[in-house]
Amino acid sequence: MTSSATEPGVDTFPYKRQCPFTPPAQYEAMREEDVVEVTLTGSGLRIWTISGYHTIKKILTDPRISASRKHANFPFYFIAPPEYRTETSFIGYDNPEHTQTRRKAAVTFTNRQVKRLRPRIEEIVDEYIDKILTMTPPIDFHREFSLAVPMTVICELLGIPQDEHDFFIHHGTCLLGGHSTTEQRQAAIVEVNAYLDDLITLKEKEPGEDLLSRAMAEYAASGEEYTRRDLFNMIRLLMNGGHETTASMLSLGTACLLENPDQLKLLLDDPEGMIEPAVEELVRIAAIGDTAIPRVALEDIEIAGKTIKAGDGILCLALNGNYDPEIFPEPEKVILERGTRKHLGFGHGLHHCIGADLARLEMQLVWTRLFQRIPSLRLAKPFLEIPRKEGAVIYGLWELPVTWDM
């Protein structure tokens, strides 16, 4: 939604953050008005933005609101050709299809299953810390660590070989990074689907303990028919959602801690007691999915004194909701101790992020292990000079230069 207007096939959300942890200047007034009509640059589509914390939660639990990409005025983050509207998974389904499809993947993301992954994820985190400690600083922490750790985790979950990681990092950036044309995005979908087609064939012959094998077994056990497109869309969603989002949070959260040494000290002084609230506060203040909660009204809805007509596109602004001062006093400040799961960083309602517990665990392990093992870690250039993903549906940094004492 926030892509550069100079790029072809792109819808531009008209407001940009002042810095990664400061909402656009217009957001405060929009929050006070709560429901505001906005024109997207590119398509010229008029949509309704929702900014109030309570109103966002109400919208996301209203059965009159649809997540389906098939609606004509669905506010894509890029101008999508009609055929793209079928390339989705449960993130773009309404009930009952949503729940029926989501449960095939949910077996891997239960809290119990995620806890079982803890020892292996801790090994992965330490392996990549070991790797960067062999390098001569400064290095790009985003490329060498933030992208690598969640990609390794999600590929192991899906049963994808490690030597294919760069392939998925490249295509994930193409799909979500905001610098790609519609044609490039479509080509990336075709290439990823071709890879997954071969992978599914392999798993049909040689099923394992991975998520893909389990999902196929769930379909078989339930007697439900599925198409390869169903599996393509589910796996691509989990690849992008389980990698790009966590990678962005790891870089933004690390930078935020380095820019707030008093808060970092609180974490280092009591890592066991502080890490869980710290993760929640960092997810709240970064709100990487600010413009990633699009919806469409199925019928006329009266809300906050406005009438949203049936068929109108809606965009719930997570960052604005996360900065609602009635819910989060002094929202512009990083206060790790107030960390609460009330934030909208993982969405809300039916489409609450399926991988939230996994993402939380990865962040917890990274921000305890990283600063314990590299206590002198610091930014290698001023934070505001680091290029940001203004053109991405998932907000973040394009790089994160860091250094430390050898």
N, C-alpha and C positions, 0 to 999 in steps of 0.2 A: 504493500500500500504506500510505502514511503519512498518509492523509487524516484530516480532523477527524471524530470520531465523531458529531458533530451533523448531518452532512450525509447526506441520503438516498441509498441505493444505494451505500454506500461501505464497503470493508473497511479496517480500520485496523490497521497494524502497531503493536504496543503500545509500541515504544521510540523515543524521539526523541533526536536529537543534542543535546549540551550547547551546542555552537556549530557552525558549518559545518565546522570542522576538528577537532572533538573528537567521537569516537564516543559513542553512548549509554552511560550508566554501566554498563548490564548487559552490554555487549559483551565486556569482558575475561573475565568468568566464562564467558560463552557460548563464547569462543574456547578456553578451557582445556578445556571439556567437548566442544567441537567440534560435536557433533550434538545439537541441543536441540529438543524439541517445543514449539510456541508456538500459542496460540489467537488467530486474527484477530478483532478486534472488528467486528461488522457481520454477517457470515455465521456466525460461530462456528466456522469451519473450522479444524481442527487440522492444522498443517503441520510439517514438519521444517526447521529452519534449519541451514545449514552455515556454519561460521565459520573453520575452519582453512584456511590458504592452500593446503596440499597436498591437503586433502580436497576443497576447492572444485574444484581443477583435475582431480582424479580423477573427481568427479561429472560435470563438464562434458565429459569425454571417454569416459564409460561408455555403451556402446550400449544398456544396460538403462534409460537415463534418457531421457525424451521431452520435447521442447519444444512438443508439439502442444497447442493450446488446446482441443481437442475433448474432453479427458478431464474427467470430472465434477468431480474435486477439484483441477483446475488452479487455482493460487492467483493469480487476477487481482488487480490493484491496485484494482479496484472490483467490485461484485457485478454480473456481466454476465448479460444475458438470453441464452437459448440461441442466438438468431440471431446474436449478436455473435461467437460462437466460429468462425463461418465467415469473418468479416471480418479476415483476417490475411494475411501474406505469408510469405516464406521464414523470417522470424524465428520463426514458429510452425509450421514444418514439420520433419519428420524426414527422413532420407535414405531413398530416393534423391530424393524430391521436392524436398528442400531444395537440394541441389547443382544439380539441373536448373533450378530457378527462379532461384536466386541468380546463376548465371552470366550471365543476361540483363542484370542490372544491373552485374555486376562489370567489364564491358568499359570502363566509364567510371571505375572507381575503382582501376585498376592504378597501381602506383607511377610508371610511365612517363607515364600520362595525367595524373596529379596534378601531376607536375613541369611538364608543358606548361601547366598552369593558373596557375603561379606569377606570371607577369607580370600577368595580369588580376586575380588576387586581390590583389596588391600595389596595383594601381590602385584597386580597390574600397576597401581599407583606407585609403588616402590620401584618397580622396574623402570618406569619412565622418569622418576626422579633420579635413579641411578644413571640413566642415559644422559639426562641433561647435565649432570655433574661431571660427565666426561668431556663436555664441550667447553670451549673457551668463550666466556661472556664478552659482550652482550649476545643474547639469543632472542629469537622470536618465540616467546612462551606460548602464544596462541597456536602456532603451527606445530611446535615440537612437543607440546604437552596437552593443551586444552582440546585440540582436535583429536589427538591420538588416544587419550584415555577412554573417553566414551565410545569412540569408534571400536576400539578393541573389545570393550565390554559388550556392545550390542552385536558385534559380529560373532562373538562366542555364543551369545544367546541364540542367534539365528542359525548358527552352524556354518558361517561364511569364513573361508580360509583367510588367514592374516595377510597373505600377499595380495588380497583384493581390496584392502582398506583404502588405498589411494584412489581407486576407481570410484568408490562410494563417496569419499570426501569431495572429489571433483564434481560428481553429479549432484550431490547434496547442495554444494555451493551454487551450482548452476540453477537449481530449482528454487532455492530460497534466498540466495545472496543479493538479488536485486539488480545485478548488472547485466543480466542476460535478456536476449530478445525472446519473443514468443517462439520463434523457430528453434532457437537453441534449447529452450525448455522442452519443447516437443521432442527434439532429437534425444535429449537426456532421458526422457520417459521411455522412448523406444529402446535405447541401449540398455537401460536398467531392466526393462521387461525381458529383453533377450537373455540377459544374464540370469535372471530369476527363473526363466523358463527352463534353462539347463539345470539350475539348482533344484527346482521342484522335481524334475525327472530323476535326478540323483536320489533325492529323499524318498521318492516313491519306491525306488529299488532298494535303498539302504537307509531306512529311517534311523534316527538317532535320538538323543535326549534333548535336542534343541527345540526352540519355539516353533519353527516351521513344521517339524515332524509332529509335534504335539497338536498343533492346530489342525493338521490334516487328519490325525487320529480322532480329534474331537468331532470333525465333520463325519467321519466314517461311523463313529459310535452313535451319533445322533440320527444317522440315516439321511441327513441333509445332503443335497447335491451342492457342489460348488464348481465354479469355473476357475481357470487359471488366473483370469483377471481379478477375481475375488482375492486370491492369494497374492498376486502382484501388488494390488493396492494396499492390502494389509501390511505386507512386508516393507513396501516403500514408505508407508506412513511411519512405521516403527523405526525404520532406518533414519529417516529425516528427523522425526520427533525425538527419538532416543539419542541422537547424536548431535545435531545442529543446536538444539536448545541447550543441552547440558554444556557443550563446548563454549557457547556464548556466555553462559552463566559462570563457568570456571574462570574465563578471562576477565569478565566484568567484575566478578566478586573478588578476585585476587587484586585487581587494580584498586577497587574500592577500599579494601583492607589496607593496602599500602599507602593510600591517600588519607587514611584515617588511623594514624599510628596509635592513638589513645584507645580506639576500639580493638585494634589488633592486639594490643597489650592485654586487654581484658580477656581475649580469647586465649592468648598464650599462657596467661596466669591460671586459667581454669578451663582447659580444653574440654574435659569431660562434661562439665556443667554448662559450658557456654556454646558448644558447637551446634546443638540443635536450634536454639533461638537465633544464633548467628546466621545459619542458613536461611531461616524464614525471613529475617530482616533484609538480607541481601537479595533474596528473590523478590521481596516486596518493592524495594527501592529501585531495582533495575527494570523490573516488569518487561522482560524481553519480548513478550507476546502482546505488547500494547495494542497493535492494530491487527491481531491475529484471531479475533473473535467476531467473525461476520455472521449475520443472520438475515432472515427475510420474514416479514409478517404474513401470516396466513389469512388474517382477517383484520378489519379495522380495530385499532387498539387506542384507547385514551390513556395517556400517561403523562404525568407532570404538566398537565394543562395543554398538551399537544395531541393531535390525532395522527397516528401512524397508520397509513392506509394499507389495505391488503395488497401484497406484492412489493411494498417498499423495502429497500435494503436497509440494514441496520448494522452499525459497528459499535461494539462495546469496548470502550477505551480502558483497558486494564490499568494502565499507568495512572490515569486520572482517578480511578476508583481507589487505587492504592495510596493516593496522596490526599484522600478525603480527611480533613483535620478532625472531623467528628469521630472518626474511627481510629485514626493514627495521629495523635497530637504531635505537633512539630514534624510533619511528615517529611520535610526536606532534610532532616537530620538523620544520620546513620546512628541508630541506638540499638546495639545488638541485644541488650538485655530485654528489650520489649518484644523480641521476636515472637510472633504469633502466627498461627495458621489461618487467621481470618483473611489474609490477603488474597488477591485474585490472580496471583502469579501462575497458578496451575489451573486457572479457569474455575468454573463452578457448575454444579448441577450434573445433568445427564452426561455431559461431555468433559467432566473433570479429567485432567490428564491421567491416562492409564499408567504411565510410567513415573508418576510423582514420587513414589517411595524409592524407586531405583535411583532417580535423579538426586533425591535427598541424600541417600547413602553415598553416592559418588562424591557429592560436594562435601559431605561431612568428613570422609576419609582424606580427600585432597587437602582441605584447609587445616586439618590437624597434622597430617604427615608432612606436608610441604614446608610449613613454617618451623616445624620442629627440626627438620633436616637441613633447611637452608635459612637460618635465622637472619642472615644479612641480605636476603633477597630485596631488591628495590627496582623501581622503574628506571629505565635507561634513557628516557626522554620525558619531557613534561607531558602530563596526562592529556591535557587539552590539545596537544599536537598529534596525538595518536588518531589515525583515520578511523571513522566510525561507519557502521553499516546503515547509513541513512536510507539506503534503497532496498532494505531487506524486510521481508515479512517477519523474520526473527531478528530483533535488534541485537547489535553486538559490536565488536571491534574487528577490524581487518587484520590487525597485528597487535602484539603486546611485547615491546622490547623490554627486557629485564636484564639485570646484572647482579652480581654478588661477589663477595670477597673469596678469592681462590685460596 
